[in-house]
Structures are given as C-alpha cells and as structure tokens.
Amino acid sequence: MTQVYCDIIPQASGWCFLSEEGQSPVYPSYRLAVEAARGYSESQAAKRKTTVLRQQDLKGRMLEIGGINQSWGSDGMTGMSGRA
C-alpha cells in the first residue's frame, strides 16, 4: 500500500486539510476538518492507499494525529472531562 499524507491546517475562516488532490473546503471547526479528512482517508483505502493524518504544531512540525475517538468523546467533548 502507498502511504500518503493529509495535513489539517488553520485558515483565516476555519480549518481545511491538504491532500495529494489539493485543498479541501474550509470547515468552521477543527473537529469537522478532521472528520472530513477521515472520510477522505476511507475513500483512499479503496485505492490501496494508507492516509496519515497530521497537524502542524506551534513550532511548524507536522505531527501525526491520534484516533478521533481518542480526541473526542461520544458527547462531543474533548475526552478530558470537558476540559480543552
């Protein structure tokens, strides 16, 4: 399988992701951008491609994002007892 990257980046009006196909639409929240990137990733699996989701840290490094279930609880909170 080919490994490709999908980077979640901030925009002036929200968040988007960059993939090998270009930039996604801008989403109003980080969470929506990650969910859209995960959907894109699932569509790439059919093409025998593994997608690595990354985000930029404050020093400009691209770091792999853990699973969405690790980041967000079923109630929509951060998974940290409501603390951001």
N, CA, C and O atoms as CSV, one atom per row, in Angstrom:
chain,resi,resn,atom,element,x,y,z
A,1,MET,N,N,0.839,-1.186,0.000
A,1,MET,CA,C,0.000,0.000,0.000
A,1,MET,C,C,0.878,1.242,0.000
A,1,MET,O,O,1.949,1.278,0.607
A,2,THR,N,N,0.393,2.248,-0.695
A,2,THR,CA,C,1.072,3.528,-0.741
A,2,THR,C,C,0.626,4.370,0.440
A,2,THR,O,O,-0.557,4.399,0.777
A,3,GLN,N,N,1.573,5.057,1.068
A,3,GLN,CA,C,1.256,5.927,2.194
A,3,GLN,C,C,1.243,7.375,1.713
A,3,GLN,O,O,2.213,7.841,1.115
A,4,VAL,N,N,0.149,8.084,1.973
A,4,VAL,CA,C,0.023,9.488,1.605
A,4,VAL,C,C,-0.323,10.288,2.859
A,4,VAL,O,O,-0.818,9.737,3.842
A,5,TYR,N,N,-0.059,11.581,2.811
A,5,TYR,CA,C,-0.301,12.444,3.961
A,5,TYR,C,C,-1.493,13.349,3.721
A,5,TYR,O,O,-1.753,13.766,2.592
A,6,CYS,N,N,-2.209,13.649,4.779
A,6,CYS,CA,C,-3.351,14.545,4.763
A,6,CYS,C,C,-3.140,15.475,5.958
A,6,CYS,O,O,-3.242,15.053,7.110
A,7,ASP,N,N,-2.847,16.737,5.671
A,7,ASP,CA,C,-2.478,17.684,6.722
A,7,ASP,C,C,-3.634,18.622,7.059
A,7,ASP,O,O,-4.198,19.263,6.173
A,8,ILE,N,N,-3.985,18.700,8.347
A,8,ILE,CA,C,-5.013,19.602,8.837
A,8,ILE,C,C,-4.321,20.931,9.143
A,8,ILE,O,O,-3.375,20.981,9.930
A,9,ILE,N,N,-4.800,22.003,8.516
A,9,ILE,CA,C,-4.149,23.304,8.716
A,9,ILE,C,C,-5.190,24.383,8.993
A,9,ILE,O,O,-6.326,24.296,8.526
A,10,PRO,N,N,-4.790,25.412,9.767
A,10,PRO,CA,C,-5.716,26.518,10.029
A,10,PRO,C,C,-5.819,27.444,8.826
A,10,PRO,O,O,-4.870,27.607,8.059
A,11,GLN,N,N,-6.971,28.035,8.684
A,11,GLN,CA,C,-7.228,29.048,7.665
A,11,GLN,C,C,-7.805,30.270,8.373
A,11,GLN,O,O,-8.168,30.182,9.546
A,12,ALA,N,N,-7.894,31.383,7.700
A,12,ALA,CA,C,-8.424,32.608,8.308
A,12,ALA,C,C,-9.860,32.421,8.808
A,12,ALA,O,O,-10.253,33.025,9.806
A,13,SER,N,N,-10.644,31.587,8.114
A,13,SER,CA,C,-12.046,31.416,8.496
A,13,SER,C,C,-12.371,30.025,9.018
A,13,SER,O,O,-13.545,29.660,9.081
A,14,GLY,N,N,-11.369,29.239,9.394
A,14,GLY,CA,C,-11.618,27.899,9.928
A,14,GLY,C,C,-10.442,26.975,9.707
A,14,GLY,O,O,-9.287,27.362,9.881
A,15,TRP,N,N,-10.754,25.734,9.317
A,15,TRP,CA,C,-9.741,24.688,9.134
A,15,TRP,C,C,-9.990,23.963,7.819
A,15,TRP,O,O,-11.132,23.853,7.373
A,16,CYS,N,N,-8.922,23.467,7.198
A,16,CYS,CA,C,-9.058,22.645,5.998
A,16,CYS,C,C,-8.008,21.539,6.065
A,16,CYS,O,O,-7.191,21.500,6.986
A,17,PHE,N,N,-8.038,20.648,5.087
A,17,PHE,CA,C,-6.967,19.660,5.002
A,17,PHE,C,C,-6.376,19.691,3.606
A,17,PHE,O,O,-7.065,19.971,2.624
A,18,LEU,N,N,-5.097,19.400,3.538
A,18,LEU,CA,C,-4.381,19.318,2.275
A,18,LEU,C,C,-4.079,17.858,2.004
A,18,LEU,O,O,-3.577,17.143,2.872
A,19,SER,N,N,-4.388,17.422,0.792
A,19,SER,CA,C,-4.108,16.049,0.393
A,19,SER,C,C,-3.404,16.079,-0.948
A,19,SER,O,O,-3.123,17.150,-1.486
A,20,GLU,N,N,-3.122,14.915,-1.483
A,20,GLU,CA,C,-2.472,14.858,-2.792
A,20,GLU,C,C,-3.369,15.416,-3.894
A,20,GLU,O,O,-2.890,15.748,-4.978
A,21,GLU,N,N,-4.661,15.517,-3.621
A,21,GLU,CA,C,-5.608,16.054,-4.594
A,21,GLU,C,C,-5.822,17.556,-4.447
A,21,GLU,O,O,-6.543,18.155,-5.245
A,22,GLY,N,N,-5.211,18.172,-3.442
A,22,GLY,CA,C,-5.339,19.608,-3.241
A,22,GLY,C,C,-5.964,19.944,-1.900
A,22,GLY,O,O,-5.986,19.126,-0.980
A,23,GLN,N,N,-6.471,21.161,-1.808
A,23,GLN,CA,C,-7.044,21.663,-0.563
A,23,GLN,C,C,-8.545,21.371,-0.505
A,23,GLN,O,O,-9.254,21.476,-1.506
A,24,SER,N,N,-9.002,21.006,0.678
A,24,SER,CA,C,-10.431,20.765,0.904
A,24,SER,C,C,-11.145,22.104,1.085
A,24,SER,O,O,-10.500,23.149,1.169
A,25,PRO,N,N,-12.473,22.069,1.145
A,25,PRO,CA,C,-13.192,23.281,1.554
A,25,PRO,C,C,-12.785,23.651,2.985
A,25,PRO,O,O,-12.240,22.819,3.710
A,26,VAL,N,N,-13.046,24.876,3.383
A,26,VAL,CA,C,-12.740,25.318,4.748
A,26,VAL,C,C,-13.921,24.955,5.644
A,26,VAL,O,O,-15.074,25.227,5.311
A,27,TYR,N,N,-13.616,24.335,6.792
A,27,TYR,CA,C,-14.614,23.929,7.772
A,27,TYR,C,C,-14.559,24.879,8.955
A,27,TYR,O,O,-13.480,25.368,9.290
A,28,PRO,N,N,-15.691,25.158,9.600
A,28,PRO,CA,C,-15.701,26.135,10.690
A,28,PRO,C,C,-15.001,25.672,11.971
A,28,PRO,O,O,-14.701,26.491,12.840
A,29,SER,N,N,-14.739,24.364,12.096
A,29,SER,CA,C,-14.070,23.878,13.309
A,29,SER,C,C,-13.014,22.829,12.960
A,29,SER,O,O,-13.054,22.186,11.910
A,30,TYR,N,N,-12.085,22.690,13.872
A,30,TYR,CA,C,-11.028,21.685,13.724
A,30,TYR,C,C,-11.645,20.297,13.633
A,30,TYR,O,O,-11.254,19.487,12.792
A,31,ARG,N,N,-12.603,20.033,14.496
A,31,ARG,CA,C,-13.218,18.706,14.536
A,31,ARG,C,C,-13.859,18.338,13.194
A,31,ARG,O,O,-13.703,17.210,12.727
A,32,LEU,N,N,-14.574,19.275,12.573
A,32,LEU,CA,C,-15.201,18.996,11.288
A,32,LEU,C,C,-14.156,18.740,10.204
A,32,LEU,O,O,-14.360,17.897,9.330
A,33,ALA,N,N,-13.048,19.458,10.259
A,33,ALA,CA,C,-11.979,19.240,9.282
A,33,ALA,C,C,-11.363,17.855,9.454
A,33,ALA,O,O,-11.076,17.175,8.469
A,34,VAL,N,N,-11.158,17.435,10.701
A,34,VAL,CA,C,-10.604,16.095,10.962
A,34,VAL,C,C,-11.582,15.023,10.501
A,34,VAL,O,O,-11.169,14.033,9.895
A,35,GLU,N,N,-12.864,15.201,10.775
A,35,GLU,CA,C,-13.856,14.210,10.341
A,35,GLU,C,C,-13.898,14.118,8.812
A,35,GLU,O,O,-14.009,13.023,8.259
A,36,ALA,N,N,-13.810,15.257,8.135
A,36,ALA,CA,C,-13.791,15.253,6.670
A,36,ALA,C,C,-12.527,14.572,6.149
A,36,ALA,O,O,-12.573,13.833,5.166
A,37,ALA,N,N,-11.404,14.824,6.810
A,37,ALA,CA,C,-10.147,14.190,6.410
A,37,ALA,C,C,-10.207,12.685,6.623
A,37,ALA,O,O,-9.663,11.922,5.824
A,38,ARG,N,N,-10.862,12.253,7.689
A,38,ARG,CA,C,-11.030,10.815,7.929
A,38,ARG,C,C,-11.905,10.194,6.840
A,38,ARG,O,O,-11.626,9.086,6.382
A,39,GLY,N,N,-12.952,10.892,6.425
A,39,GLY,CA,C,-13.787,10.407,5.323
A,39,GLY,C,C,-12.997,10.300,4.037
A,39,GLY,O,O,-13.142,9.329,3.295
A,40,TYR,N,N,-12.164,11.288,3.768
A,40,TYR,CA,C,-11.288,11.250,2.603
A,40,TYR,C,C,-10.341,10.055,2.707
A,40,TYR,O,O,-10.116,9.347,1.725
A,41,SER,N,N,-9.796,9.837,3.886
A,41,SER,CA,C,-8.876,8.722,4.123
A,41,SER,C,C,-9.549,7.385,3.818
A,41,SER,O,O,-8.942,6.506,3.205
A,42,GLU,N,N,-10.801,7.234,4.244
A,42,GLU,CA,C,-11.528,5.985,3.991
A,42,GLU,C,C,-11.748,5.773,2.497
A,42,GLU,O,O,-11.718,4.638,2.024
A,43,SER,N,N,-11.969,6.852,1.753
A,43,SER,CA,C,-12.155,6.710,0.310
A,43,SER,C,C,-10.853,6.305,-0.383
A,43,SER,O,O,-10.880,5.658,-1.429
A,44,GLN,N,N,-9.725,6.681,0.197
A,44,GLN,CA,C,-8.437,6.323,-0.381
A,44,GLN,C,C,-8.077,4.864,-0.117
A,44,GLN,O,O,-7.275,4.283,-0.848
A,45,ALA,N,N,-8.659,4.272,0.917
A,45,ALA,CA,C,-8.383,2.869,1.239
A,45,ALA,C,C,-8.791,1.963,0.081
A,45,ALA,O,O,-8.157,0.938,-0.165
A,46,ALA,N,N,-9.856,2.346,-0.630
A,46,ALA,CA,C,-10.301,1.559,-1.778
A,46,ALA,C,C,-9.277,1.600,-2.909
A,46,ALA,O,O,-9.240,0.711,-3.760
A,47,LYS,N,N,-8.451,2.639,-2.908
A,47,LYS,CA,C,-7.398,2.776,-3.929
A,47,LYS,C,C,-6.072,2.193,-3.443
A,47,LYS,O,O,-5.020,2.422,-4.040
A,48,ARG,N,N,-6.145,1.435,-2.352
A,48,ARG,CA,C,-4.968,0.796,-1.756
A,48,ARG,C,C,-3.933,1.826,-1.313
A,48,ARG,O,O,-2.732,1.663,-1.533
A,49,LYS,N,N,-4.432,2.898,-0.680
A,49,LYS,CA,C,-3.565,3.931,-0.139
A,49,LYS,C,C,-3.850,4.083,1.338
A,49,LYS,O,O,-5.010,4.111,1.750
A,50,THR,N,N,-2.809,4.181,2.136
A,50,THR,CA,C,-2.940,4.435,3.555
A,50,THR,C,C,-2.689,5.916,3.780
A,50,THR,O,O,-1.662,6.450,3.358
A,51,THR,N,N,-3.625,6.577,4.443
A,51,THR,CA,C,-3.501,8.011,4.678
A,51,THR,C,C,-3.078,8.268,6.114
A,51,THR,O,O,-3.650,7.710,7.051
A,52,VAL,N,N,-2.073,9.116,6.281
A,52,VAL,CA,C,-1.599,9.537,7.591
A,52,VAL,C,C,-2.111,10.956,7.817
A,52,VAL,O,O,-1.763,11.868,7.068
A,53,LEU,N,N,-2.940,11.146,8.852
A,53,LEU,CA,C,-3.442,12.472,9.183
A,53,LEU,C,C,-2.438,13.168,10.091
A,53,LEU,O,O,-1.958,12.599,11.071
A,54,ARG,N,N,-2.130,14.426,9.735
A,54,ARG,CA,C,-1.167,15.192,10.526
A,54,ARG,C,C,-1.715,16.589,10.788
A,54,ARG,O,O,-2.611,17.066,10.092
A,55,GLN,N,N,-1.153,17.230,11.809
A,55,GLN,CA,C,-1.446,18.632,12.082
A,55,GLN,C,C,-0.142,19.328,12.426
A,55,GLN,O,O,0.815,18.693,12.870
A,56,GLN,N,N,-0.110,20.625,12.220
A,56,GLN,CA,C,1.095,21.390,12.471
A,56,GLN,C,C,1.123,21.847,13.919
A,56,GLN,O,O,0.127,22.357,14.433
A,57,ASP,N,N,2.272,21.665,14.585
A,57,ASP,CA,C,2.386,22.149,15.951
A,57,ASP,C,C,2.867,23.604,15.938
A,57,ASP,O,O,3.075,24.183,14.872
A,58,LEU,N,N,3.040,24.182,17.113
A,58,LEU,CA,C,3.411,25.587,17.211
A,58,LEU,C,C,4.812,25.886,16.695
A,58,LEU,O,O,5.138,27.045,16.435
A,59,LYS,N,N,5.638,24.870,16.544
A,59,LYS,CA,C,6.991,25.063,16.015
A,59,LYS,C,C,7.073,24.759,14.527
A,59,LYS,O,O,8.161,24.766,13.951
A,60,GLY,N,N,5.932,24.492,13.900
A,60,GLY,CA,C,5.893,24.243,12.467
A,60,GLY,C,C,6.100,22.794,12.053
A,60,GLY,O,O,6.110,22.492,10.860
A,61,ARG,N,N,6.265,21.891,13.017
A,61,ARG,CA,C,6.448,20.477,12.693
A,61,ARG,C,C,5.095,19.833,12.431
A,61,ARG,O,O,4.091,20.212,13.034
A,62,MET,N,N,5.073,18.860,11.530
A,62,MET,CA,C,3.847,18.124,11.249
A,62,MET,C,C,3.838,16.860,12.108
A,62,MET,O,O,4.735,16.024,11.995
A,63,LEU,N,N,2.834,16.723,12.958
A,63,LEU,CA,C,2.715,15.592,13.871
A,63,LEU,C,C,1.490,14.768,13.527
A,63,LEU,O,O,0.439,15.311,13.185
A,64,GLU,N,N,1.632,13.454,13.621
A,64,GLU,CA,C,0.518,12.560,13.328
A,64,GLU,C,C,-0.587,12.736,14.366
A,64,GLU,O,O,-0.317,12.881,15.558
A,65,ILE,N,N,-1.830,12.723,13.897
A,65,ILE,CA,C,-3.000,12.862,14.761
A,65,ILE,C,C,-3.415,11.480,15.225
A,65,ILE,O,O,-3.457,10.542,14.429
A,66,GLY,N,N,-3.726,11.346,16.525
A,66,GLY,CA,C,-4.240,10.088,17.044
A,66,GLY,C,C,-5.668,9.888,16.576
A,66,GLY,O,O,-6.219,10.748,15.890
A,67,GLY,N,N,-6.267,8.781,16.929
A,67,GLY,CA,C,-7.626,8.476,16.507
A,67,GLY,C,C,-8.620,9.520,16.979
A,67,GLY,O,O,-8.453,10.095,18.055
A,68,ILE,N,N,-9.643,9.767,16.194
A,68,ILE,CA,C,-10.673,10.738,16.554
A,68,ILE,C,C,-11.345,10.336,17.861
A,68,ILE,O,O,-11.767,11.203,18.627
A,69,ASN,N,N,-11.449,9.055,18.125
A,69,ASN,CA,C,-12.064,8.610,19.369
A,69,ASN,C,C,-11.195,8.938,20.570
A,69,ASN,O,O,-11.703,9.069,21.684
A,70,GLN,N,N,-9.886,9.072,20.361
A,70,GLN,CA,C,-9.009,9.471,21.447
A,70,GLN,C,C,-9.169,10.950,21.743
A,70,GLN,O,O,-9.025,11.375,22.889
A,71,SER,N,N,-9.469,11.741,20.711
A,71,SER,CA,C,-9.543,13.181,20.857
A,71,SER,C,C,-10.906,13.670,21.326
A,71,SER,O,O,-10.997,14.664,22.047
A,72,TRP,N,N,-11.973,12.973,20.918
A,72,TRP,CA,C,-13.323,13.440,21.202
A,72,TRP,C,C,-14.155,12.325,21.798
A,72,TRP,O,O,-14.140,11.199,21.300
A,73,GLY,N,N,-14.870,12.625,22.846
A,73,GLY,CA,C,-15.759,11.660,23.449
A,73,GLY,C,C,-17.066,11.584,22.687
A,73,GLY,O,O,-17.312,12.401,21.800
A,74,SER,N,N,-17.902,10.622,23.015
A,74,SER,CA,C,-19.179,10.442,22.332
A,74,SER,C,C,-20.127,11.619,22.571
A,74,SER,O,O,-21.067,11.823,21.802
A,75,ASP,N,N,-19.884,12.394,23.633
A,75,ASP,CA,C,-20.723,13.545,23.925
A,75,ASP,C,C,-20.251,14.818,23.222
A,75,ASP,O,O,-20.815,15.893,23.423
A,76,GLY,N,N,-19.197,14.682,22.385
A,76,GLY,CA,C,-18.695,15.833,21.652
A,76,GLY,C,C,-17.663,16.634,22.434
A,76,GLY,O,O,-17.141,17.629,21.933
A,77,MET,N,N,-17.370,16.213,23.642
A,77,MET,CA,C,-16.371,16.928,24.444
A,77,MET,C,C,-14.989,16.410,24.075
A,77,MET,O,O,-14.862,15.495,23.262
A,78,THR,N,N,-13.972,16.982,24.660
A,78,THR,CA,C,-12.606,16.682,24.278
A,78,THR,C,C,-12.096,15.344,24.782
A,78,THR,O,O,-10.983,14.953,24.431
A,79,GLY,N,N,-12.838,14.652,25.561
A,79,GLY,CA,C,-12.358,13.390,26.102
A,79,GLY,C,C,-11.525,13.589,27.367
A,79,GLY,O,O,-10.944,12.646,27.904
A,80,MET,N,N,-11.483,14.841,27.827
A,80,MET,CA,C,-10.702,15.184,29.018
A,80,MET,C,C,-11.637,15.756,30.077
A,80,MET,O,O,-11.325,16.767,30.705
A,81,SER,N,N,-12.775,15.111,30.272
A,81,SER,CA,C,-13.791,15.551,31.248
A,81,SER,C,C,-14.275,16.961,30.963
A,81,SER,O,O,-14.558,17.733,31.879
A,82,GLY,N,N,-14.369,17.290,29.657
A,82,GLY,CA,C,-14.882,18.595,29.270
A,82,GLY,C,C,-13.849,19.690,29.225
A,82,GLY,O,O,-14.161,20.818,28.844
A,83,ARG,N,N,-12.624,19.384,29.604
A,83,ARG,CA,C,-11.573,20.409,29.575
A,83,ARG,C,C,-10.932,20.412,28.198
A,83,ARG,O,O,-10.691,19.350,27.624
A,84,ALA,N,N,-10.658,21.578,27.669
A,84,ALA,CA,C,-9.991,21.692,26.376
A,84,ALA,C,C,-8.506,21.524,26.523
A,84,ALA,O,O,-7.776,21.589,25.533
